[in-house]
Amino acid sequence: MGETLTTWSPSCNGSVNVQLSGDATTSDAGALLLREALDRSGVSEAMEDHLVDPRDPRRVRHSLASQLRAIVLQRAMGWYDLNDTGTLQQDPVWQLACSDARGLTPLGQARPSQATLSRLLSCLGSDDNIDIVHEGLLRLAIWRYRSLSSAHRPRQVTLDIDGLPIEVFGHQGGSAYNGHAKARIYSPLIASLAESGDMVGGLLREGNAGPAEDADTWIPHLVQRLSEGMNRDVSQIRVRLDAGFTDGETLRAMDSRDIAYLGRLKSNSVLQAKAEPYLVRPPGRSPATPREWCHDLEYQAESWESPRRVVLVVQEKPEDLLFHAFFLVTNLNKLDYPPEKVLALYRKRGKAEAHMGELKSALNVHLSSTDRGGSTVQQVMARNQANLLLSLCAYQVLHGLRCLVETQTRQGWSLIRLREQVLKVAATITVHARQIRLRLGAAADRWWPSTLKALPRLSALS
């Protein structure tokens, strides 16, 4: 620390001289684009209005809104660890992107420190605040939906529920070793909208939680809030489940609230016996293209109080003499959803898996709250629940900007490509006549003009 560099020449080319200039520069000019998107959603201000702040008002230096922006925007830009906060402390763009102040004031203010942001997680994890953070995530998804033109808003949406094992290191409270993942993990539930790729909910659970644990209370609450937020814009919210979630309690909870669902059933001897009459090869030579058949059945598992509709899917495989069969359970009515349509809807579940994969790769979701001092397991879990929801918020802000760029450029974008080609742009900052000017590097020439032109489409959520 404290060393100075006069000049340095790389061995590949002695004509190159590298110097430290001390100029006000940044490589994260795109943080201002993300701030614009976040401001248009109104989420950080709405959350601050409802969050309970236990701090002494006379000693507050950084508002909860500015701290929320710092964590969400840093993660969206790829600065996943709170320790990275110190690295960005003197970056002028980060001072501008996170501050509540206007004019030249942000350039003279210190950003929230790593310790301050760590205390924020404890504050957000309290019983009074954690629901507010979840509401903020829901609001981001509804804001994204409302930003679509009426012609592009789906009238029926599918809520995908899946588990997302998150590896942890050390012995964090609530984590447990998982033999399938071969690691010490937490086992949160994640909810996403299949049609739009939005993340709408996250529930942190202990590492040894069963696949469907807490799903019977969490899913109906999430559907209700989503339905209230989308008001009359959506005619139906369907829930799509994997085999681990089609237990009696979860299905019973959704049936009691008239929530439409479909999910895969684990095979058993009773189901196989019901399928046996349909596993007969029809006469004649098999065509070159493997065939597939769907049949409606009725089945009652031991944990179910009454029979339910089950769709049997029979598949012909060229390398196998025997048929392959699997089962889907649903309460969708047969008139609007014949067996073939139920299967087609279930197969779109691959979109949810793609969204989850992108969440892990682009946001590098990890939970690092440890058992510090006298922290209980519940306190550690609460901090990590807040941590998880803020990572999902970062995904939402990135995703909102990504969809805007896709519409403008008419090509597909991954979140990583968006970050690397649109957001990670160098800029030089100068101050003149009380005006702050950012001169962007040449890398911005390709995508920034069209992105800035499209930003007004992100209308504020009323």
ZAKEKOL-543189 format. One record per residue (C-alpha): residue number from 1; residue in one letter; x, y, z. Coordinates in pm, 1 decimal. Layout:
N
R    nr   rest         xx         yy         zz
R   NUM      A          X          Y          Z
...
***
This chain:
462
R    nr   rest         xx         yy         zz
R     1      M        0.0        0.0        0.0
R     2      G      111.7      351.9      -75.6
R     3      E      356.8      257.4     -353.1
R     4      T      371.8      472.4     -666.5
R     5      L      423.0      355.8    -1022.5
R     6      T      626.3      581.8    -1251.3
R     7      T      615.0      391.2    -1580.8
R     8      W      602.1       28.5    -1684.7
R     9      S      653.4     -128.2    -2027.3
R    10      P      521.5     -475.7    -2109.5
R    11      S      778.6     -713.4    -2252.1
R    12      C      565.9     -771.2    -2561.0
R    13      N      611.7     -409.3    -2676.0
R    14      G      867.5     -168.2    -2534.6
R    15      S      696.3      125.7    -2703.9
R    16      V      410.1       99.5    -2454.1
R    17      N      440.1      302.5    -2133.0
R    18      V      190.1      242.4    -1854.0
R    19      Q      135.0      518.1    -1597.8
R    20      L     -103.0      591.4    -1311.5
R    21      S     -277.9      915.1    -1404.2
R    22      G     -507.5      969.6    -1106.5
R    23      D     -781.8     1086.7    -1344.8
R    24      A    -1145.6     1034.5    -1249.2
R    25      T    -1224.6      728.2    -1458.6
R    26      T    -1444.2      420.5    -1427.2
R    27      S    -1502.0       90.4    -1601.5
R    28      D    -1862.3       65.8    -1477.6
R    29      A    -2045.8      344.8    -1659.4
R    30      G    -2341.2      108.4    -1704.5
R    31      A    -2421.0      138.4    -1333.3
R    32      L    -2599.0      463.0    -1424.5
R    33      L    -2821.5      273.2    -1670.6
R    34      L    -2914.6       28.4    -1397.3
R    35      R    -2982.1      315.6    -1156.7
R    36      E    -3217.2      466.9    -1415.3
R    37      A    -3404.3      137.2    -1450.1
R    38      L    -3425.7       95.6    -1072.5
R    39      D    -3549.5      453.1    -1025.8
R    40      R    -3821.2      403.4    -1287.4
R    41      S    -3951.6      103.6    -1096.8
R    42      G    -3978.4      313.0     -778.9
R    43      V    -3889.3        5.2     -572.4
R    44      S    -3606.3      137.4     -355.6
R    45      E    -3808.1      443.2     -247.6
R    46      A    -4121.4      235.9     -184.5
R    47      M    -3925.9       -8.4       28.4
R    48      E    -3763.2      270.8      228.5
R    49      D    -4106.7      419.2      303.4
R    50      H    -4218.8       94.2      466.9
R    51      L    -3899.2      -44.9      618.5
R    52      V    -3847.5      -12.7      992.2
R    53      D    -3514.9      162.9     1054.5
R    54      P    -3389.3      100.2     1410.9
R    55      R    -3106.1      353.6     1381.9
R    56      D    -3088.4      682.3     1568.7
R    57      P    -3198.6      944.3     1308.2
R    58      R    -2937.7     1189.2     1438.2
R    59      R    -2655.1      951.1     1347.0
R    60      V    -2778.0      831.5     1007.5
R    61      R    -2533.5      906.0      724.9
R    62      H    -2668.8      675.9      453.9
R    63      S    -3038.2      623.8      389.9
R    64      L    -3176.5      271.7      355.8
R    65      A    -3257.0      348.5       -9.7
R    66      S    -2894.5      438.6      -89.1
R    67      Q    -2772.9      121.8       82.2
R    68      L    -3025.2      -92.4     -104.6
R    69      R    -2908.5       60.8     -431.0
R    70      A    -2546.9       -9.4     -342.1
R    71      I    -2605.0     -382.9     -285.4
R    72      V    -2846.6     -440.1     -575.2
R    73      L    -2646.6     -244.2     -832.9
R    74      Q    -2311.7     -388.2     -725.4
R    75      R    -2442.4     -742.7     -763.2
R    76      A    -2603.3     -664.3    -1097.0
R    77      M    -2267.5     -530.9    -1220.6
R    78      G    -2080.7     -842.6    -1105.0
R    79      W    -1945.2     -718.8     -769.2
R    80      Y    -2093.8    -1005.1     -569.4
R    81      D    -1903.2     -979.4     -242.7
R    82      L    -1970.4     -701.5        7.7
R    83      N    -1592.8     -678.3       50.4
R    84      D    -1584.8     -534.3     -303.5
R    85      T    -1747.7     -220.5     -162.9
R    86      G    -1407.1      -85.7      -56.9
R    87      T    -1271.1     -130.7     -410.8
R    88      L    -1547.5       93.6     -546.4
R    89      Q    -1524.2      353.5     -269.5
R    90      Q    -1359.2      624.8     -480.2
R    91      D    -1520.2      539.6     -814.9
R    92      P    -1714.6      854.8     -916.4
R    93      V    -1980.5      664.1    -1111.0
R    94      W    -2058.0      449.9     -808.3
R    95      Q    -2081.2      763.3     -595.2
R    96      L    -2336.9      900.2     -843.0
R    97      A    -2528.7      574.6     -891.5
R    98      C    -2599.3      505.6     -525.1
R    99      S    -2646.4      849.7     -369.3
R   100      D    -2975.8     1018.2     -284.9
R   101      A    -2820.3     1360.7     -346.1
R   102      R    -2816.1     1556.9     -670.4
R   103      G    -2575.6     1800.2     -832.8
R   104      L    -2209.2     1773.0     -740.3
R   105      T    -2282.4     1658.5     -383.5
R   106      P    -2245.2     1281.4     -447.6
R   107      L    -1884.3     1328.1     -564.8
R   108      G    -1791.9     1462.8     -224.4
R   109      Q    -1976.2     1199.8      -24.2
R   110      A    -1839.3      870.8      103.3
R   111      R    -2023.5      559.7      -10.0
R   112      P    -2167.4      311.9      243.3
R   113      S    -1890.5       92.3      379.2
R   114      Q    -1882.4     -287.2      384.6
R   115      A    -1968.4     -281.0      756.6
R   116      T    -2266.5      -52.5      693.0
R   117      L    -2403.8     -281.5      421.0
R   118      S    -2351.1     -583.6      642.9
R   119      R    -2560.0     -418.2      915.0
R   120      L    -2824.9     -347.0      651.4
R   121      L    -2868.5     -722.1      595.1
R   122      S    -2934.5     -769.7      966.0
R   123      C    -3186.5     -484.9      955.4
R   124      L    -3365.7     -628.7      649.7
R   125      G    -3375.8     -975.1      804.9
R   126      S    -3597.2     -862.7     1092.7
R   127      D    -3959.0     -982.5     1109.3
R   128      D    -4079.7     -629.5     1036.8
R   129      N    -3873.1     -590.1      720.7
R   130      I    -3829.8     -922.8      542.3
R   131      D    -4182.7     -915.8      397.7
R   132      I    -4117.7     -563.3      267.4
R   133      V    -3810.0     -685.2       79.4
R   134      H    -4013.0     -969.6      -72.0
R   135      E    -4279.7     -717.3     -173.3
R   136      G    -4005.6     -513.5     -340.7
R   137      L    -3906.4     -814.0     -552.2
R   138      L    -4269.8     -873.5     -648.7
R   139      R    -4303.7     -506.5     -737.5
R   140      L    -4004.0     -534.5     -973.0
R   141      A    -4171.3     -824.7    -1155.1
R   142      I    -4505.3     -640.4    -1178.6
R   143      W    -4325.4     -326.0    -1298.5
R   144      R    -4160.2     -532.6    -1572.8
R   145      Y    -4497.4     -677.1    -1672.2
R   146      R    -4662.4     -335.6    -1682.6
R   147      S    -4376.9     -197.8    -1895.9
R   148      L    -4479.3     -435.7    -2174.3
R   149      S    -4721.4     -308.5    -2434.5
R   150      S    -5074.6     -439.5    -2387.0
R   151      A    -5034.7     -656.7    -2696.2
R   152      H    -4732.6     -832.1    -2546.0
R   153      R    -4870.5     -890.5    -2195.9
R   154      P    -4964.5    -1257.9    -2156.3
R   155      R    -5317.1    -1303.7    -2020.4
R   156      Q    -5223.4    -1637.0    -1865.6
R   157      V    -4896.2    -1673.7    -1676.7
R   158      T    -4721.7    -1979.9    -1541.7
R   159      L    -4547.2    -1970.7    -1206.4
R   160      D    -4260.5    -2220.5    -1195.5
R   161      I    -4150.3    -2343.9     -853.4
R   162      D    -3811.3    -2506.3     -815.7
R   163      G    -3535.0    -2564.6     -566.9
R   164      L    -3197.0    -2394.2     -601.5
R   165      P    -2928.2    -2562.3     -388.8
R   166      I    -2677.3    -2297.6     -277.6
R   167      E    -2341.6    -2423.0     -155.3
R   168      V    -2207.3    -2264.5      161.6
R   169      F    -1866.9    -2279.9      323.2
R   170      G    -1803.1    -2328.9      690.6
R   171      H    -2076.3    -2416.7      935.3
R   172      Q    -2334.5    -2147.9      873.6
R   173      G    -2647.7    -2176.0     1081.8
R   174      G    -2917.9    -2380.0      911.2
R   175      S    -2694.2    -2525.8      640.9
R   176      A    -2650.1    -2902.7      609.6
R   177      Y    -2459.0    -3154.2      401.9
R   178      N    -2657.1    -3284.7      106.2
R   179      G    -2559.7    -3620.9      -40.0
R   180      H    -2709.2    -3547.8     -382.3
R   181      A    -2533.3    -3211.9     -417.0
R   182      K    -2225.0    -3352.9     -239.0
R   183      A    -2181.0    -3024.4      -58.6
R   184      R    -2300.5    -2828.1      242.4
R   185      I    -2597.8    -2627.4      122.5
R   186      Y    -2905.6    -2422.3      186.2
R   187      S    -3215.7    -2539.1       -0.2
R   188      P    -3421.0    -2233.8     -101.5
R   189      L    -3732.7    -2230.2     -317.1
R   190      I    -3736.0    -1995.3     -616.5
R   191      A    -4043.7    -1883.0     -810.9
R   192      S    -4022.3    -1745.4    -1164.5
R   193      L    -4265.1    -1648.2    -1440.2
R   194      A    -4212.3    -1877.9    -1738.0
R   195      E    -4348.8    -1642.4    -2002.7
R   196      S    -4129.3    -1345.6    -1908.5
R   197      G    -3832.2    -1487.4    -1716.5
R   198      D    -3901.6    -1271.0    -1409.9
R   199      M    -3804.7    -1386.8    -1061.5
R   200      V    -4096.3    -1323.7     -827.0
R   201      G    -4008.8    -1500.2     -503.5
R   202      G    -3743.3    -1670.9     -295.3
R   203      L    -3777.1    -1864.0       29.2
R   204      L    -3461.7    -1967.7      213.3
R   205      R    -3484.5    -2307.4      383.2
R   206      E    -3240.9    -2514.0      582.4
R   207      G    -3012.2    -2748.9      394.4
R   208      N    -3190.9    -3062.5      513.1
R   209      A    -3540.1    -2938.1      417.3
R   210      G    -3756.9    -3174.9      217.0
R   211      P    -3836.5    -3078.6     -146.3
R   212      A    -4189.6    -2957.4      -67.1
R   213      E    -4132.2    -2824.7      285.1
R   214      D    -4318.1    -2493.1      338.4
R   215      A    -4446.6    -2500.6      -21.5
R   216      D    -4807.9    -2549.2       90.0
R   217      T    -4816.4    -2206.6      259.4
R   218      W    -4565.9    -2015.2       47.6
R   219      I    -4705.8    -2091.3     -300.6
R   220      P    -5068.3    -1985.0     -230.5
R   221      H    -4948.5    -1661.1      -66.7
R   222      L    -4727.2    -1586.4     -366.5
R   223      V    -5008.7    -1654.9     -615.6
R   224      Q    -5243.0    -1428.7     -419.9
R   225      R    -4996.1    -1138.1     -411.3
R   226      L    -4912.3    -1179.8     -779.5
R   227      S    -5280.0    -1184.4     -869.9
R   228      E    -5346.0     -870.1     -664.1
R   229      G    -5047.6     -690.0     -817.4
R   230      M    -5135.9     -775.0    -1176.0
R   231      N    -5501.7     -694.1    -1109.1
R   232      R    -5719.2     -754.0    -1414.8
R   233      D    -5429.9     -782.0    -1659.8
R   234      V    -5399.6    -1158.6    -1596.3
R   235      S    -5691.9    -1400.5    -1627.1
R   236      Q    -5515.8    -1705.5    -1480.9
R   237      I    -5200.4    -1788.3    -1286.7
R   238      R    -5099.0    -2152.9    -1325.1
R   239      V    -4842.7    -2322.4    -1103.5
R   240      R    -4602.6    -2572.5    -1259.7
R   241      L    -4423.6    -2814.6    -1030.2
R   242      D    -4154.6    -3079.1    -1041.2
R   243      A    -4208.2    -3426.5     -895.0
R   244      G    -4074.5    -3322.8     -555.0
R   245      F    -4363.7    -3080.0     -498.8
R   246      T    -4668.2    -3292.4     -588.9
R   247      D    -4724.5    -3412.6     -233.2
R   248      G    -5068.0    -3421.5      -73.8
R   249      E    -5030.5    -3107.7      141.0
R   250      T    -4911.8    -2883.1     -142.0
R   251      L    -5180.0    -2998.7     -386.8
R   252      R    -5448.4    -2976.9     -117.3
R   253      A    -5347.9    -2618.7      -36.8
R   254      M    -5378.2    -2516.1     -401.9
R   255      D    -5705.7    -2701.5     -456.3
R   256      S    -5858.4    -2527.0     -155.4
R   257      R    -5776.4    -2188.1     -309.9
R   258      D    -5875.3    -2281.1     -667.5
R   259      I    -5518.2    -2242.9     -792.8
R   260      A    -5458.5    -2415.1    -1126.6
R   261      Y    -5154.3    -2644.3    -1127.8
R   262      L    -4976.1    -2921.9    -1311.4
R   263      G    -4675.3    -3123.1    -1208.0
R   264      R    -4493.5    -3447.3    -1257.2
R   265      L    -4572.1    -3747.1    -1037.4
R   266      K    -4319.6    -3994.5     -912.1
R   267      S    -4394.6    -4336.0    -1058.2
R   268      N    -4505.6    -4622.3     -835.0
R   269      S    -4650.7    -4972.4     -869.3
R   270      V    -5013.6    -4851.3     -864.6
R   271      L    -4952.1    -4598.6    -1142.4
R   272      Q    -4759.7    -4855.8    -1344.1
R   273      A    -5052.6    -5097.8    -1311.7
R   274      K    -5292.5    -4829.0    -1439.5
R   275      A    -5057.8    -4762.3    -1732.2
R   276      E    -5012.6    -5129.3    -1825.1
R   277      P    -5313.1    -5152.0    -2065.5
R   278      Y    -5171.0    -4860.4    -2266.8
R   279      L    -4817.8    -4998.6    -2299.4
R   280      V    -4909.3    -5211.9    -2600.0
R   281      R    -4743.8    -5160.1    -2934.5
R   282      P    -5000.1    -5104.2    -3210.9
R   283      P    -4998.1    -5342.8    -3506.0
R   284      G    -4779.9    -5267.0    -3806.6
R   285      R    -4426.4    -5147.8    -3855.3
R   286      S    -4306.8    -4861.3    -3640.4
R   287      P    -4252.9    -4534.0    -3828.4
R   288      A    -3910.1    -4371.4    -3850.0
R   289      T    -4020.5    -4097.4    -3608.3
R   290      P    -4083.4    -4221.7    -3251.4
R   291      R    -4447.5    -4190.7    -3146.6
R   292      E    -4609.4    -4057.3    -2834.6
R   293      W    -4953.8    -4102.8    -2679.2
R   294      C    -5137.5    -3926.7    -2396.4
R   295      H    -5423.7    -4069.3    -2191.6
R   296      D    -5640.3    -3931.0    -1912.3
R   297      L    -5651.3    -4139.7    -1594.6
R   298      E    -5786.6    -4099.8    -1243.7
R   299      Y    -5562.5    -4176.9     -945.7
R   300      Q    -5567.6    -4132.6     -570.3
R   301      A    -5241.6    -4147.5     -376.3
R   302      E    -5239.9    -4248.0      -11.0
R   303      S    -5177.1    -3887.8       96.1
R   304      W    -5464.4    -3753.4     -119.6
R   305      E    -5815.4    -3721.1       22.7
R   306      S    -5979.0    -3778.6     -319.0
R   307      P    -5887.5    -3890.9     -673.3
R   308      R    -5719.6    -3644.0     -905.1
R   309      R    -5675.8    -3613.9    -1277.5
R   310      V    -5355.6    -3777.9    -1401.8
R   311      V    -5222.3    -3764.1    -1757.8
R   312      L    -5029.1    -4072.0    -1869.3
R   313      V    -4760.4    -4003.4    -2131.8
R   314      V    -4643.2    -4307.2    -2329.9
R   315      Q    -4331.2    -4268.1    -2539.6
R   316      E    -4180.0    -4492.5    -2802.7
R   317      K    -3801.0    -4497.9    -2806.7
R   318      P    -3611.6    -4637.8    -3105.8
R   319      E    -3336.6    -4796.3    -2894.5
R   320      D    -3578.1    -4967.7    -2654.0
R   321      L    -3823.3    -5250.3    -2715.2
R   322      L    -4039.7    -5138.8    -2421.4
R   323      F    -4241.0    -4820.1    -2394.2
R   324      H    -4143.0    -4542.3    -2155.1
R   325      A    -4418.1    -4390.4    -1941.7
R   326      F    -4443.9    -4097.5    -1701.5
R   327      F    -4731.4    -3921.5    -1524.5
R   328      L    -4856.1    -3566.4    -1477.9
R   329      V    -5109.4    -3457.5    -1215.3
R   330      T    -5326.9    -3152.3    -1279.7
R   331      N    -5655.2    -2985.8    -1188.2
R   332      L    -5683.9    -2812.2    -1526.5
R   333      N    -6019.6    -2894.9    -1682.0
R   334      K    -6031.0    -3149.6    -1964.1
R   335      L    -6229.9    -2927.8    -2199.1
R   336      D    -5976.3    -2643.4    -2214.6
R   337      Y    -5673.4    -2862.3    -2149.9
R   338      P    -5685.5    -3201.6    -2323.1
R   339      P    -5397.8    -3440.3    -2236.1
R   340      E    -5178.2    -3326.1    -2525.2
R   341      K    -5209.0    -2961.5    -2420.7
R   342      V    -5122.0    -3047.0    -2059.3
R   343      L    -4805.6    -3223.0    -2179.2
R   344      A    -4711.5    -2930.8    -2407.0
R   345      L    -4752.8    -2689.1    -2115.8
R   346      Y    -4541.1    -2902.3    -1883.1
R   347      R    -4262.0    -2930.1    -2139.5
R   348      K    -4219.5    -2553.4    -2135.6
R   349      R    -4076.8    -2601.7    -1787.8
R   350      G    -3735.5    -2603.3    -1956.5
R   351      K    -3762.9    -2222.1    -1967.2
R   352      A    -3765.8    -2210.0    -1587.5
R   353      E    -3455.8    -2427.4    -1568.3
R   354      A    -3282.1    -2193.1    -1814.8
R   355      H    -3376.3    -1891.1    -1601.0
R   356      M    -3244.3    -2062.8    -1289.2
R   357      G    -2919.2    -2149.7    -1463.5
R   358      E    -2875.0    -1788.9    -1569.9
R   359      L    -2946.1    -1671.2    -1216.9
R   360      K    -2664.8    -1890.3    -1085.9
R   361      S    -2417.6    -1806.0    -1362.1
R   362      A    -2477.1    -1430.4    -1392.9
R   363      L    -2545.1    -1345.3    -1026.6
R   364      N    -2323.3    -1609.3     -863.1
R   365      V    -2575.7    -1637.6     -581.2
R   366      H    -2396.7    -1722.1     -259.8
R   367      L    -2486.5    -1668.4      103.8
R   368      S    -2208.6    -1571.4      338.3
R   369      S    -2365.2    -1462.6      665.1
R   370      T    -2179.5    -1648.0      940.4
R   371      D    -2251.3    -1720.8     1306.8
R   372      R    -2084.5    -1402.3     1428.3
R   373      G    -2076.3    -1330.3     1797.4
R   374      G    -2397.3    -1439.8     1965.2
R   375      S    -2596.8    -1484.1     1643.0
R   376      T    -2855.5    -1759.0     1656.0
R   377      V    -2940.7    -1992.5     1369.1
R   378      Q    -3259.1    -1792.5     1313.4
R   379      Q    -3066.3    -1464.3     1286.6
R   380      V    -2819.6    -1613.8     1038.9
R   381      M    -3104.8    -1753.7      830.6
R   382      A    -3283.3    -1417.2      838.5
R   383      R    -2975.3    -1230.3      709.9
R   384      N    -2929.7    -1486.7      436.2
R   385      Q    -3297.5    -1465.3      342.9
R   386      A    -3251.1    -1091.8      289.1
R   387      N    -2929.4    -1167.0      101.4
R   388      L    -3112.4    -1406.3     -132.0
R   389      L    -3394.4    -1161.8     -204.9
R   390      L    -3151.1     -878.3     -285.9
R   391      S    -2971.1    -1105.2     -534.7
R   392      L    -3307.3    -1178.0     -698.6
R   393      C    -3374.0     -802.5     -711.3
R   394      A    -3038.8     -755.2     -886.5
R   395      Y    -3142.2    -1020.1    -1139.5
R   396      Q    -3470.4     -835.7    -1197.4
R   397      V    -3304.4     -500.2    -1267.1
R   398      L    -3060.8     -665.7    -1508.8
R   399      H    -3341.0     -863.4    -1671.9
R   400      G    -3553.7     -552.7    -1719.6
R   401      L    -3270.1     -375.4    -1899.7
R   402      R    -3190.7     -691.5    -2098.2
R   403      C    -3548.3     -717.8    -2230.5
R   404      L    -3534.1     -352.5    -2332.7
R   405      V    -3211.7     -407.4    -2527.5
R   406      E    -3354.0     -721.6    -2690.0
R   407      T    -3659.6     -532.0    -2810.7
R   408      Q    -3446.4     -250.9    -2946.9
R   409      T    -3180.5     -466.3    -3116.3
R   410      R    -3409.1     -757.9    -3213.7
R   411      Q    -3160.4    -1017.3    -3097.2
R   412      G    -3122.8    -1237.7    -2793.0
R   413      W    -2903.5    -1131.2    -2501.7
R   414      S    -2776.7    -1319.5    -2201.9
R   415      L    -2727.3    -1131.8    -1877.9
R   416      I    -2352.7    -1189.2    -1895.5
R   417      R    -2335.2    -1054.7    -2250.5
R   418      L    -2539.1     -751.1    -2145.3
R   419      R    -2301.4     -681.4    -1859.9
R   420      E    -1985.6     -727.1    -2066.5
R   421      Q    -2091.5     -540.3    -2382.3
R   422      V    -2332.6     -273.4    -2257.5
R   423      L    -2265.1     -209.6    -1888.9
R   424      K    -1890.6     -264.3    -1846.8
R   425      V    -1797.0       51.5    -2036.5
R   426      A    -1509.5      283.7    -1953.0
R   427      A    -1571.6      654.1    -1898.6
R   428      T    -1380.0      964.9    -1797.6
R   429      I    -1551.9     1204.6    -1558.4
R   430      T    -1490.2     1578.5    -1564.3
R   431      V    -1655.0     1859.2    -1366.3
R   432      H    -1700.3     2197.3    -1532.9
R   433      A    -1937.2     2485.0    -1459.2
R   434      R    -2115.8     2273.4    -1199.8
R   435      Q    -2187.9     2008.2    -1460.9
R   436      I    -2065.4     1648.2    -1440.1
R   437      R    -1969.7     1511.0    -1780.4
R   438      L    -1903.3     1147.9    -1863.4
R   439      R    -1710.8     1080.6    -2180.8
R   440      L    -1776.7      717.9    -2269.2
R   441      G    -1522.0      491.9    -2431.6
R   442      A    -1560.7      371.9    -2789.6
R   443      A    -1714.3       44.3    -2666.9
R   444      A    -2035.0      235.7    -2590.5
R   445      D    -2085.2      347.5    -2950.4
R   446      R    -2250.4       25.0    -3061.3
R   447      W    -2525.9      -30.1    -2802.2
R   448      W    -2570.6      279.6    -2586.1
R   449      P    -2753.2      501.2    -2842.6
R   450      S    -3030.1      244.1    -2895.9
R   451      T    -3048.0      162.8    -2523.4
R   452      L    -3084.8      527.9    -2422.4
R   453      K    -3349.9      574.4    -2689.0
R   454      A    -3553.6      286.9    -2543.2
R   455      L    -3522.4      377.1    -2171.5
R   456      P    -3842.7      588.2    -2162.1
R   457      R    -4039.6      267.2    -2227.2
R   458      L    -3965.5      164.3    -1869.1
R   459      S    -4259.7      355.2    -1730.3
R   460      A    -4289.0      414.4    -1357.5
R   461      L    -4511.7      175.2    -1162.6
R   462      S    -4800.1      367.0    -1012.9
***
